[in-house]
Amino acid sequence: MKILVCISHVPDTTSRINFSNQDTAFDSSGVQYVINPNDEFGLTRAMWFKEKQSASVDVINVGTSLTEPTLRKTLAIGADQAFRIDSDPKDGFFVAKQITEFLKSNSYDLIIAGRESIDYNGAMVPGMIASMNNMNFVTNCVKLDINENIATLEREIDGGKEILSCSLPLVIGGQKGLVEESDLRIPNMRGIMQARQKPLNVIPAFDCELKTKSVKYYKPAERNEVKLIPSDNLDQLIDLLHNEAKVL
């Protein structure tokens, strides 16, 4: 079984986010980047298939050379080879189209992507990859098992979970729960040394028409001060809601 894991290179959630050029560009100064957490759950599950079912595992990223440390980390975790499509990703469609062009000459049985990245939270890429390649697709996936050519999956839905079965090839949008957080892997020294010998292939970007354009970035407005009203003073609460907040 051949597995491709899509990897996003995203800012650590503890990083302070700022914008430059009159808020038209993201300022990456001092920002620590990591593997997108949803992708990391998927990569860890792919490693299980590699160890238990002798699957081969490749990773792919659409990004500039700045993403290579993240890809090297995936190789140190255990991926066999990495591919970087050399381009600054503009939107979800652009990323999905680049990966689709790559798949025209590289076939896989299973494509694992995070259900969304933690920077833009678009939740579009895995679904578009599946649609562009006429493949089965399951998102919000929290469990995945494969027996020969049949996948059994569990995904979160409103109010519960759903169990599905389908044939390969398959694209999934994975998330927390696909593996336990305690199973996530930290590269050891041996893995880091082996990663230096594994191929990191750089591919020129494919021609693709952009569908969107980022005009401006802005941060959420700061929250106003909160007024606390004693629970036994309903008259004051009603007066504030009516005359100040004007919601009554």
C-alpha positions, 0 to 999 in steps of 0.5 A: 500500500502506498500512502501520501501524507499532505503536510502544512507548515503552520505557525505554532499557536504560541507565536505572536502574530503580526502583519506588515505592508499596511496589513497586506502581508503576514509577518513571519519574523520571530514566528516558530513553525510546526507540522500542522497538528491535524497532519501530524495525527495523520502522519502518525497513523501512516507510520502505523500502517508502515510498521504493521502492513509494510506500507510505503509513506511519502509526504508532500507540501506546497511551499517555499524552501522555508518549509524544508525543516518541517519536511525534514522532521517528517522524514526523521519521524519515519516517512520514506521520501518528501516532495515539495512543490516549489511555490508560495501557496495562495489558497486552498484551491491552488494547493489542491490543484498542485497536488492533483497535478503531482498525482497524475504521475504518482499514484497512491492508495491512500492520501491522508490530509488534516481536515484543516490547517490551524492557520487559515482553517479552510477545511477545503484541500482534502475534499478538493483533492478527492473531487479532482481525482474522483476518489472516495473522501471521508473528513473529520476522521478519528479512526481508520483501519484497512484490510486489503482494499477495504477501509473502515473509518469512523468520523465525527458528526453532529451529535455523535460518530458515524462508521463507514466502509469504502474501497481504496483509493481514498482521501481522508481529512484526519484530526485529533483522535485518529491516534492518541496524543501520547502516540505522536512521535518525537524524532530521535537522534537515529531518525534525524541522522537517517533523514539526512540520507532520505530524498527531499524532492523539489518540484517546480510549481504547475501552472494554475489560475488563482481563484482568490486574492488576499486583500488585507489581514486584521486581528480580532477586535479586543473584547470590551470590559465586562460588567458583573451584576450581582445575581440578586439585582435583576433590575440593574441587569435588565436596565443595562441590557435595555438602555446600554447594550440595547438588546432588549 
